[in-house]
Amino acid sequence: MTKNIAPTIELSAADYIRIIAGKPILITATNLELGKQYKLINTTIKTHMTRYLNSVLGDWSYWK
């Protein structure tokens, strides 16, 4: 049995908090998939959360 491991994205503390607050963040990665789960890491204090990519508008990404 294989474990499904979510791709990892490292974020600044400010972007990490923006996602928690439900705000969009600026991400320029081109290989993100809508509806896919990602592991988001706060690079300042090394905490993480998992979120699904909800939508992308230009360079802005929205998470749920």
Order of alpha helices (4+ residues) and beta strands (2+ residues): beta-alpha-beta-beta-beta-beta
